[in-house]
């Protein structure tokens, strides 16, 4: 079976690359038209975002296929140059994809021409013709086709993988740090707003009622004011508990990441299958980021997917914590591009990506139309505490 795959897959891959090369020409043309329309009242922004989604789908498929050919994982490029590298790959692939197939066709034509020449020189000999044909086609199939197939995979790895330069890595870490600072500032503003609009307002109301009760002479009025103050105190306590829960959920502190995700899955209206195996606990900041990312992903499943079942897989290996959340819904999910926001896409995937980037983590979305949808989150981290495992 292995030999058959080595013979059959490269020619099929060249045909596929030729077809996607034609698709690359079309996407390049659409990108050019959409970009040209942006200065005209911004009319090209939405078409551009949709074309970029198609570009991401095509490049993602070729990245996965190149990884299969080369036998190693090809990570996504850094966000700051992802679009530029994908467009560069489109331009190169639009030429190289069809050219490789044409080169093979030209080689075959040359081999057949040589075969005719040898036949004319040596006379019509069926055995000689058959032998020469077998030798020529076998040599081409075993040498040229797999070689071109592998070269195309290496080209995809070079253009669709992350830049290896130190400057690119520094920019990525700078963006991650900026995202962490922005997320922290936004969290502080949220806490201030919740305190001002929630607990503080309740406490002010309670103080006013107690002040009125202090100066009131009617016993019934005093009892009513004290009752209202008591209710305001209870509501303020509820507001403070909700605020603390939003900062660090008690279930996360009590049961760890595995138990917290399991509790979030129980609250999801879609049935969720859990597969979690952690040899130890991550650091608290990483636990919090992964928990909120999983909770947001499950919320998206319930709100947008129309799924009948979902699943969560959480594992740690080779210093990387991997969380996958999937569903069998209608698909079509994608993270915001440089020209869209979470509000425009109707999802919180951009927020998940920013939350993970603070820890040098990544988010990969695979969600073809019709489903299934799988969100894969990876964070480099060390583990420290005793094993917690739920299945």
C-alpha positions as a Markdown table, in Angstrom:
| # | Residue | x | y | z |
|---|---|---|---|---|
| 1 | Unk | 0.0 | 0.0 | 0.0 |
| 2 | Unk | 2.8 | 2.4 | 0.8 |
| 3 | Unk | 4.4 | 1.9 | -2.7 |
| 4 | Unk | 1.0 | 2.4 | -4.3 |
| 5 | Unk | 0.6 | 5.7 | -2.4 |
| 6 | Unk | 4.0 | 6.9 | -3.4 |
| 7 | Unk | 3.2 | 6.3 | -7.1 |
| 8 | Unk | -0.4 | 7.5 | -7.1 |
| 9 | Unk | -0.4 | 10.5 | -4.8 |
| 10 | Unk | 2.2 | 12.7 | -6.5 |
| 11 | Unk | 0.5 | 12.8 | -9.9 |
| 12 | Unk | -2.9 | 13.4 | -8.2 |
| 13 | Unk | -1.2 | 16.2 | -6.2 |
| 14 | Unk | 0.1 | 17.8 | -9.4 |
| 15 | Unk | -3.4 | 17.8 | -10.9 |
| 16 | Unk | -4.8 | 19.3 | -7.7 |
| 17 | Unk | -2.1 | 22.0 | -7.6 |
| 18 | Unk | -2.8 | 22.8 | -11.2 |
| 19 | Unk | -6.5 | 23.2 | -10.4 |
| 20 | Unk | -5.8 | 25.3 | -7.3 |
| 21 | Unk | -3.4 | 27.4 | -9.3 |
| 22 | Unk | -6.3 | 28.4 | -11.6 |
| 23 | Unk | -8.2 | 29.2 | -8.4 |
| 24 | Unk | -5.3 | 31.3 | -7.2 |
| 25 | Unk | -5.5 | 33.4 | -10.4 |
| 26 | Unk | -9.2 | 34.0 | -9.7 |
| 27 | Unk | -8.6 | 35.0 | -6.1 |
| 28 | Unk | -5.8 | 37.3 | -7.1 |
| 29 | Unk | -8.1 | 39.1 | -9.5 |
| 30 | Unk | -10.9 | 39.3 | -6.9 |
| 31 | Unk | -8.4 | 40.7 | -4.4 |
| 32 | Unk | -7.3 | 43.4 | -6.8 |
| 33 | Unk | -10.9 | 44.4 | -7.6 |
| 34 | Unk | -11.9 | 44.5 | -3.9 |
| 35 | Unk | -8.8 | 46.5 | -3.0 |
| 36 | Unk | -9.5 | 49.0 | -5.8 |
| 37 | Unk | -13.0 | 49.6 | -4.5 |
| 38 | Unk | -11.9 | 50.4 | -1.0 |
| 39 | Unk | -11.1 | 54.1 | -1.8 |
| 40 | Unk | -14.6 | 54.5 | -3.4 |
| 41 | Unk | -16.6 | 54.9 | -0.2 |
| 42 | Unk | -15.2 | 51.8 | 1.4 |
| 43 | Unk | -17.3 | 49.6 | -0.9 |
| 44 | Unk | -14.6 | 47.0 | -1.2 |
| 45 | Unk | -14.2 | 46.3 | 2.5 |
| 46 | Unk | -16.8 | 43.6 | 2.9 |
| 47 | Unk | -15.9 | 41.9 | -0.5 |
| 48 | Unk | -12.3 | 42.0 | 0.5 |
| 49 | Unk | -12.9 | 40.3 | 3.9 |
| 50 | Unk | -14.9 | 37.6 | 2.1 |
| 51 | Unk | -12.2 | 37.0 | -0.5 |
| 52 | Unk | -9.6 | 36.8 | 2.4 |
| 53 | Unk | -11.7 | 34.1 | 4.0 |
| 54 | Unk | -11.5 | 32.1 | 0.7 |
| 55 | Unk | -7.8 | 32.7 | 0.6 |
| 56 | Unk | -7.4 | 31.5 | 4.2 |
| 57 | Unk | -9.4 | 28.3 | 3.3 |
| 58 | Unk | -7.2 | 27.6 | 0.2 |
| 59 | Unk | -3.9 | 28.3 | 2.0 |
| 60 | Unk | -5.0 | 26.3 | 5.0 |
| 61 | Unk | -5.8 | 23.3 | 2.8 |
| 62 | Unk | -2.4 | 23.5 | 1.1 |
| 63 | Unk | -0.6 | 24.0 | 4.4 |
| 64 | Unk | -2.2 | 20.8 | 5.7 |
| 65 | Unk | -1.4 | 18.9 | 2.5 |
| 66 | Unk | 2.2 | 20.1 | 2.5 |
| 67 | Unk | 2.5 | 19.0 | 6.1 |
| 68 | Unk | 1.2 | 15.5 | 5.0 |
| 69 | Unk | 3.7 | 15.3 | 2.2 |
| 70 | Unk | 6.7 | 16.5 | 4.2 |
| 71 | Unk | 5.7 | 14.5 | 7.3 |
| 72 | Unk | 5.9 | 17.4 | 9.7 |
| 73 | Unk | 3.6 | 20.1 | 11.1 |
| 74 | Unk | 3.6 | 23.5 | 9.4 |
| 75 | Unk | 2.4 | 26.2 | 11.8 |
| 76 | Unk | 0.5 | 29.3 | 10.6 |
| 77 | Unk | 2.5 | 32.4 | 10.0 |
| 78 | Unk | 2.5 | 35.3 | 12.5 |
| 79 | Unk | -0.5 | 37.6 | 12.4 |
| 80 | Unk | 1.5 | 40.7 | 11.4 |
| 81 | Unk | 2.5 | 39.2 | 8.0 |
| 82 | Unk | 0.0 | 36.4 | 7.5 |
| 83 | Unk | -2.0 | 38.1 | 4.8 |
| 84 | Unk | 1.1 | 39.3 | 2.9 |
| 85 | Unk | 2.6 | 35.8 | 2.9 |
| 86 | Unk | -0.7 | 34.2 | 1.8 |
| 87 | Unk | -1.0 | 36.7 | -1.1 |
| 88 | Unk | 2.6 | 36.1 | -2.0 |
| 89 | Unk | 1.9 | 32.3 | -2.1 |
| 90 | Unk | -1.2 | 32.9 | -4.3 |
| 91 | Unk | 1.0 | 34.8 | -6.8 |
| 92 | Unk | 3.7 | 32.1 | -6.8 |
| 93 | Unk | 1.3 | 29.2 | -6.8 |
| 94 | Unk | -0.8 | 30.7 | -9.7 |
| 95 | Unk | 2.3 | 30.2 | -11.8 |
| 96 | Unk | 4.1 | 27.2 | -10.3 |
| 97 | Unk | 1.0 | 25.0 | -9.9 |
| 98 | Unk | 0.0 | 24.8 | -13.6 |
| 99 | Unk | 3.7 | 25.1 | -14.7 |
| 100 | Unk | 4.6 | 21.8 | -12.9 |
| 101 | Unk | 1.9 | 19.9 | -14.6 |
| 102 | Unk | 2.9 | 21.5 | -18.0 |
| 103 | Unk | 6.5 | 20.5 | -17.3 |
| 104 | Unk | 5.5 | 16.9 | -16.8 |
| 105 | Unk | 3.4 | 17.0 | -19.9 |
| 106 | Unk | 6.3 | 18.4 | -21.9 |
| 107 | Unk | 8.6 | 15.7 | -20.6 |
| 108 | Unk | 6.1 | 13.0 | -21.5 |
| 109 | Unk | 5.8 | 14.5 | -25.0 |
| 110 | Unk | 9.6 | 14.5 | -25.4 |
| 111 | Unk | 9.8 | 10.9 | -24.2 |
| 112 | Unk | 7.2 | 9.9 | -26.8 |
| 113 | Unk | 9.0 | 11.8 | -29.5 |
| 114 | Unk | 12.2 | 10.0 | -28.7 |
| 115 | Unk | 10.3 | 6.7 | -28.7 |
| 116 | Unk | 9.0 | 7.4 | -32.2 |
| 117 | Unk | 12.5 | 8.2 | -33.4 |
| 118 | Unk | 13.9 | 5.0 | -32.0 |
| 119 | Unk | 11.1 | 3.1 | -33.6 |
| 120 | Unk | 11.8 | 4.7 | -37.0 |
| 121 | Unk | 15.5 | 3.8 | -36.7 |
| 122 | Unk | 15.1 | 0.2 | -35.5 |
| 123 | Unk | 12.0 | -0.8 | -37.3 |
| 124 | Unk | 8.6 | -1.7 | -35.9 |
| 125 | Unk | 9.4 | -3.9 | -33.0 |
| 126 | Unk | 6.6 | -4.4 | -30.4 |
| 127 | Unk | 8.9 | -5.6 | -27.7 |
| 128 | Unk | 11.3 | -2.8 | -28.2 |
| 129 | Unk | 8.5 | -0.2 | -28.2 |
| 130 | Unk | 7.0 | -1.6 | -25.1 |
| 131 | Unk | 10.3 | -1.8 | -23.3 |
| 132 | Unk | 11.2 | 1.8 | -24.1 |
| 133 | Unk | 7.8 | 3.1 | -23.1 |
| 134 | Unk | 7.9 | 1.3 | -19.7 |
| 135 | Unk | 11.5 | 2.6 | -19.1 |
| 136 | Unk | 10.6 | 6.1 | -20.1 |
| 137 | Unk | 7.4 | 6.4 | -18.2 |
| 138 | Unk | 8.7 | 4.7 | -15.1 |
| 139 | Unk | 11.7 | 7.0 | -15.0 |
| 140 | Unk | 9.5 | 10.0 | -15.3 |
| 141 | Unk | 7.0 | 8.8 | -12.7 |
| 142 | Unk | 9.6 | 7.8 | -10.1 |
| 143 | Unk | 11.9 | 10.8 | -10.5 |
| 144 | Unk | 10.2 | 13.9 | -11.9 |
| 145 | Unk | 6.7 | 13.7 | -10.5 |
| 146 | Unk | 7.5 | 13.0 | -6.9 |
| 147 | Unk | 10.3 | 15.6 | -7.0 |
| 148 | Unk | 8.0 | 18.3 | -8.3 |
| 149 | Unk | 5.4 | 17.2 | -5.7 |
| 150 | Unk | 7.9 | 17.6 | -2.9 |
| 151 | Unk | 9.2 | 20.9 | -4.2 |
| 152 | Unk | 5.8 | 22.3 | -4.2 |
| 153 | Unk | 5.2 | 21.2 | -0.6 |
| 154 | Unk | 8.5 | 22.8 | 0.4 |
| 155 | Unk | 7.5 | 26.0 | -1.3 |
| 156 | Unk | 4.2 | 26.0 | 0.5 |
| 157 | Unk | 6.0 | 25.5 | 3.8 |
| 158 | Unk | 8.4 | 28.4 | 3.1 |
| 159 | Unk | 5.6 | 30.8 | 2.2 |
| 160 | Unk | 2.7 | 29.6 | 4.4 |
| 161 | Unk | 4.7 | 29.0 | 7.5 |
| 162 | Unk | 5.9 | 31.6 | 10.0 |
| 163 | Unk | 8.9 | 33.8 | 9.1 |
| 164 | Unk | 12.0 | 32.5 | 10.9 |
| 165 | Unk | 13.7 | 35.9 | 11.2 |
| 166 | Unk | 14.4 | 37.3 | 14.6 |
| 167 | Unk | 12.8 | 40.6 | 13.7 |
| 168 | Unk | 9.5 | 38.8 | 12.9 |
| 169 | Unk | 9.6 | 37.0 | 16.2 |
| 170 | Unk | 10.3 | 40.3 | 18.1 |
| 171 | Unk | 7.3 | 41.9 | 16.3 |
| 172 | Unk | 5.1 | 38.9 | 17.3 |
| 173 | Unk | 6.1 | 39.1 | 20.9 |
| 174 | Unk | 5.6 | 42.9 | 20.9 |
| 175 | Unk | 2.1 | 42.5 | 19.6 |
| 176 | Unk | 1.4 | 39.8 | 22.2 |
| 177 | Unk | 2.6 | 42.1 | 24.9 |
| 178 | Unk | 0.5 | 44.9 | 23.6 |
| 179 | Unk | -2.5 | 42.7 | 23.4 |
| 180 | Unk | -1.9 | 41.6 | 27.0 |
| 181 | Unk | -1.7 | 45.2 | 28.2 |
| 182 | Unk | -4.8 | 46.2 | 26.2 |
| 183 | Unk | -6.7 | 43.2 | 27.6 |
| 184 | Unk | -5.6 | 44.1 | 31.2 |
| 185 | Unk | -6.7 | 47.7 | 30.7 |
| 186 | Unk | -10.0 | 46.6 | 29.3 |
| 187 | Unk | -10.5 | 44.3 | 32.3 |
| 188 | Unk | -9.7 | 47.1 | 34.7 |
| 189 | Unk | -12.2 | 49.3 | 33.0 |
| 190 | Unk | -14.8 | 46.6 | 33.2 |
| 191 | Unk | -14.3 | 46.1 | 36.9 |
| 192 | Unk | -14.5 | 49.9 | 37.5 |
| 193 | Unk | -17.7 | 50.1 | 35.5 |
| 194 | Unk | -19.3 | 47.1 | 37.2 |
| 195 | Unk | -18.3 | 48.5 | 40.6 |
| 196 | Unk | -19.7 | 51.9 | 39.8 |
| 197 | Unk | -22.9 | 50.7 | 38.2 |
| 198 | Unk | -23.5 | 47.8 | 40.4 |
| 199 | Unk | -22.2 | 47.4 | 44.0 |
| 200 | Unk | -21.4 | 51.1 | 44.5 |
| 201 | Unk | -24.9 | 52.2 | 43.4 |
| 202 | Unk | -26.5 | 49.6 | 45.8 |
| 203 | Unk | -24.3 | 50.7 | 48.7 |
| 204 | Unk | -25.2 | 54.4 | 48.1 |
| 205 | Unk | -28.9 | 53.5 | 48.0 |
| 206 | Unk | -28.5 | 51.5 | 51.3 |
| 207 | Unk | -26.7 | 54.5 | 52.9 |
| 208 | Unk | -29.5 | 56.9 | 51.8 |
| 209 | Unk | -32.2 | 54.6 | 53.2 |
| 210 | Unk | -30.3 | 54.2 | 56.5 |
| 211 | Unk | -29.9 | 58.0 | 56.7 |
| 212 | Unk | -33.6 | 58.4 | 56.2 |
| 213 | Unk | -34.4 | 55.7 | 58.7 |
| 214 | Unk | -32.2 | 57.4 | 61.2 |
| 215 | Unk | -34.1 | 60.7 | 61.0 |
| 216 | Unk | -37.6 | 59.2 | 60.5 |
| 217 | Unk | -40.1 | 59.1 | 63.4 |
| 218 | Unk | -42.8 | 56.8 | 61.9 |
| 219 | Unk | -42.0 | 53.2 | 62.9 |
| 220 | Unk | -43.6 | 51.8 | 59.8 |
| 221 | Unk | -41.5 | 54.1 | 57.6 |
| 222 | Unk | -38.4 | 53.1 | 59.5 |
| 223 | Unk | -39.1 | 49.4 | 59.0 |
| 224 | Unk | -39.7 | 50.0 | 55.2 |
| 225 | Unk | -36.5 | 51.9 | 54.9 |
| 226 | Unk | -34.5 | 49.3 | 56.8 |
| 227 | Unk | -36.1 | 46.6 | 54.6 |
| 228 | Unk | -35.0 | 48.4 | 51.4 |
| 229 | Unk | -31.5 | 48.9 | 52.8 |
| 230 | Unk | -31.4 | 45.2 | 53.6 |
| 231 | Unk | -32.4 | 44.3 | 50.1 |
| 232 | Unk | -29.9 | 46.8 | 48.6 |
| 233 | Unk | -27.1 | 45.2 | 50.7 |
| 234 | Unk | -28.1 | 41.7 | 49.5 |
| 235 | Unk | -28.1 | 42.8 | 45.9 |
| 236 | Unk | -24.7 | 44.6 | 46.4 |
| 237 | Unk | -23.3 | 41.3 | 47.8 |
| 238 | Unk | -24.6 | 39.4 | 44.7 |
| 239 | Unk | -23.1 | 42.0 | 42.4 |
| 240 | Unk | -19.7 | 41.7 | 44.2 |
| 241 | Unk | -19.8 | 37.9 | 43.9 |
| 242 | Unk | -20.6 | 38.1 | 40.2 |
| 243 | Unk | -17.7 | 40.5 | 39.8 |
| 244 | Unk | -15.3 | 38.3 | 41.6 |
| 245 | Unk | -16.5 | 35.3 | 39.6 |
| 246 | Unk | -15.8 | 37.1 | 36.4 |
| 247 | Unk | -12.3 | 37.8 | 37.5 |
| 248 | Unk | -11.4 | 34.3 | 38.6 |
| 249 | Unk | -14.2 | 31.7 | 38.7 |
| 250 | Unk | -14.4 | 29.8 | 42.0 |
| 251 | Unk | -14.8 | 26.5 | 40.2 |
| 252 | Unk | -11.4 | 27.1 | 38.5 |
| 253 | Unk | -9.8 | 27.6 | 41.9 |
| 254 | Unk | -11.6 | 24.7 | 43.5 |
| 255 | Unk | -11.5 | 22.1 | 40.8 |
| 256 | Unk | -8.8 | 23.1 | 38.4 |
| 257 | Unk | -8.9 | 23.6 | 34.7 |
| 258 | Unk | -10.4 | 20.2 | 33.9 |
| 259 | Unk | -13.2 | 20.5 | 36.4 |
| 260 | Unk | -14.0 | 24.1 | 35.4 |
| 261 | Unk | -14.3 | 23.2 | 31.7 |
| 262 | Unk | -16.4 | 20.2 | 32.6 |
| 263 | Unk | -18.7 | 22.5 | 34.6 |
| 264 | Unk | -18.9 | 24.9 | 31.6 |
| 265 | Unk | -19.8 | 22.0 | 29.4 |
| 266 | Unk | -22.7 | 21.0 | 31.7 |
| 267 | Unk | -24.2 | 24.5 | 31.3 |
| 268 | Unk | -24.1 | 24.3 | 27.5 |
| 269 | Unk | -27.5 | 23.4 | 26.0 |
| 270 | Unk | -25.7 | 21.3 | 23.3 |
| 271 | Unk | -24.5 | 17.9 | 24.5 |
| 272 | Unk | -20.7 | 18.1 | 25.0 |
| 273 | Unk | -18.3 | 15.1 | 25.1 |
| 274 | Unk | -15.3 | 15.8 | 27.3 |
| 275 | Unk | -11.8 | 14.3 | 26.7 |
| 276 | Unk | -9.3 | 15.9 | 29.1 |
| 277 | Unk | -6.0 | 14.5 | 30.2 |
| 278 | Unk | -3.6 | 16.8 | 32.1 |
| 279 | Unk | -0.6 | 15.3 | 33.8 |
| 280 | Unk | -0.6 | 18.4 | 36.1 |
| 281 | Unk | -2.0 | 21.9 | 36.4 |
| 282 | Unk | -0.9 | 24.9 | 34.4 |
| 283 | Unk | 0.0 | 28.2 | 36.0 |
| 284 | Unk | -3.1 | 30.1 | 37.2 |
| 285 | Unk | -3.0 | 32.8 | 34.5 |
| 286 | Unk | -2.8 | 30.2 | 31.8 |
| 287 | Unk | -5.6 | 28.2 | 33.4 |
| 288 | Unk | -7.8 | 31.3 | 33.4 |
| 289 | Unk | -7.1 | 32.1 | 29.8 |
| 290 | Unk | -7.8 | 28.6 | 28.6 |
| 291 | Unk | -11.0 | 28.4 | 30.7 |
| 292 | Unk | -12.4 | 31.6 | 29.3 |
| 293 | Unk | -11.4 | 30.6 | 25.8 |
| 294 | Unk | -13.2 | 27.2 | 26.2 |
| 295 | Unk | -16.3 | 28.9 | 27.7 |
| 296 | Unk | -16.4 | 31.5 | 24.9 |
| 297 | Unk | -16.1 | 28.7 | 22.3 |
| 298 | Unk | -18.9 | 26.7 | 23.9 |
| 299 | Unk | -21.1 | 29.8 | 24.0 |
| 300 | Unk | -20.5 | 30.2 | 20.2 |
| 301 | Unk | -21.5 | 26.6 | 19.7 |
| 302 | Unk | -24.8 | 27.3 | 21.5 |
| 303 | Unk | -25.5 | 30.6 | 19.8 |
| 304 | Unk | -24.3 | 30.2 | 16.2 |
| 305 | Unk | -23.7 | 26.6 | 15.2 |
| 306 | Unk | -27.1 | 24.9 | 15.2 |
| 307 | Unk | -25.2 | 21.8 | 16.3 |
| 308 | Unk | -26.6 | 18.6 | 17.8 |
| 309 | Unk | -23.4 | 17.7 | 19.6 |
| 310 | Unk | -20.0 | 19.2 | 20.5 |
| 311 | Unk | -16.8 | 18.0 | 22.0 |
| 312 | Unk | -13.9 | 19.4 | 24.0 |
| 313 | Unk | -10.4 | 17.9 | 24.0 |
| 314 | Unk | -7.6 | 19.2 | 26.3 |
| 315 | Unk | -4.1 | 17.6 | 26.3 |
| 316 | Unk | -0.6 | 18.6 | 27.2 |
| 317 | Unk | 2.4 | 17.3 | 25.4 |
| 318 | Unk | 5.9 | 18.5 | 24.5 |
| 319 | Unk | 5.5 | 21.7 | 26.5 |
| 320 | Unk | 2.3 | 22.7 | 24.7 |
| 321 | Unk | -1.2 | 22.8 | 26.0 |
| 322 | Unk | -3.7 | 22.0 | 23.3 |
| 323 | Unk | -7.4 | 22.7 | 23.5 |
| 324 | Unk | -9.8 | 21.7 | 20.7 |
| 325 | Unk | -13.5 | 22.6 | 20.7 |
| 326 | Unk | -15.6 | 21.2 | 17.9 |
| 327 | Unk | -19.2 | 20.8 | 16.9 |
| 328 | Unk | -21.2 | 19.2 | 14.1 |
| 329 | Unk | -23.1 | 22.4 | 13.2 |
| 330 | Unk | -23.4 | 24.4 | 10.0 |
| 331 | Unk | -19.8 | 25.7 | 9.9 |
| 332 | Unk | -18.8 | 29.0 | 8.3 |
| 333 | Unk | -17.0 | 30.4 | 11.3 |
| 334 | Unk | -13.8 | 32.4 | 10.9 |
| 335 | Unk | -11.8 | 34.7 | 13.0 |
| 336 | Unk | -11.9 | 38.5 | 12.2 |
| 337 | Unk | -9.4 | 39.6 | 9.6 |
| 338 | Unk | -7.6 | 42.8 | 9.5 |
| 339 | Unk | -10.7 | 44.5 | 8.0 |
| 340 | Unk | -13.3 | 43.0 | 10.2 |
| 341 | Unk | -14.1 | 42.9 | 13.9 |
| 342 | Unk | -15.9 | 40.6 | 16.3 |
| 343 | Unk | -19.0 | 42.9 | 16.1 |
| 344 | Unk | -19.1 | 42.4 | 12.3 |
| 345 | Unk | -18.6 | 38.7 | 12.4 |
| 346 | Unk | -21.0 | 38.1 | 15.3 |
| 347 | Unk | -18.5 | 35.9 | 17.2 |
| 348 | Unk | -15.9 | 36.3 | 20.0 |
| 349 | Unk | -13.1 | 34.5 | 18.1 |
| 350 | Unk | -11.0 | 37.6 | 17.9 |
| 351 | Unk | -11.3 | 38.0 | 21.6 |
| 352 | Unk | -10.1 | 34.4 | 22.1 |
| 353 | Unk | -7.2 | 35.0 | 19.8 |
| 354 | Unk | -6.1 | 38.1 | 21.6 |
| 355 | Unk | -6.5 | 36.4 | 25.0 |
| 356 | Unk | -4.3 | 33.5 | 23.9 |
| 357 | Unk | -1.7 | 35.8 | 22.2 |
| 358 | Unk | -0.9 | 37.3 | 25.6 |
| 359 | Unk | 0.7 | 33.9 | 26.4 |
| 360 | Unk | 2.2 | 33.4 | 22.9 |
| 361 | Unk | -0.7 | 31.1 | 22.1 |
| 362 | Unk | -2.4 | 30.5 | 18.7 |
| 363 | Unk | -6.0 | 29.9 | 17.5 |
| 364 | Unk | -6.7 | 27.9 | 14.4 |
| 365 | Unk | -10.2 | 27.7 | 13.0 |
| 366 | Unk | -11.3 | 25.0 | 10.6 |
| 367 | Unk | -15.0 | 25.5 | 9.7 |
| 368 | Unk | -16.0 | 24.7 | 6.1 |
| 369 | Unk | -19.6 | 25.5 | 5.1 |
| 370 | Unk | -21.8 | 22.7 | 6.3 |
| 371 | Unk | -19.3 | 21.9 | 9.1 |
| 372 | Unk | -17.9 | 20.5 | 11.2 |
| 373 | Unk | -16.2 | 23.4 | 13.1 |
| 374 | Unk | -13.1 | 22.8 | 15.1 |
| 375 | Unk | -11.3 | 25.5 | 17.1 |
| 376 | Unk | -7.7 | 24.5 | 18.0 |
| 377 | Unk | -5.9 | 26.5 | 20.7 |
| 378 | Unk | -2.3 | 26.0 | 21.6 |
| 379 | Unk | -0.3 | 27.6 | 24.4 |
| 380 | Unk | 3.3 | 26.8 | 25.3 |
| 381 | Unk | 3.3 | 26.3 | 29.1 |
| 382 | Unk | 4.7 | 24.2 | 31.9 |
| 383 | Unk | 2.7 | 22.2 | 34.3 |
| 384 | Unk | 3.2 | 22.1 | 38.1 |
| 385 | Unk | 0.6 | 20.5 | 40.2 |
| 386 | Unk | -0.7 | 16.9 | 40.7 |
| 387 | Unk | -2.6 | 15.2 | 37.8 |
| 388 | Unk | -6.2 | 16.0 | 37.2 |
| 389 | Unk | -8.0 | 13.9 | 34.6 |
| 390 | Unk | -11.6 | 13.8 | 33.4 |
| 391 | Unk | -13.1 | 11.8 | 30.6 |
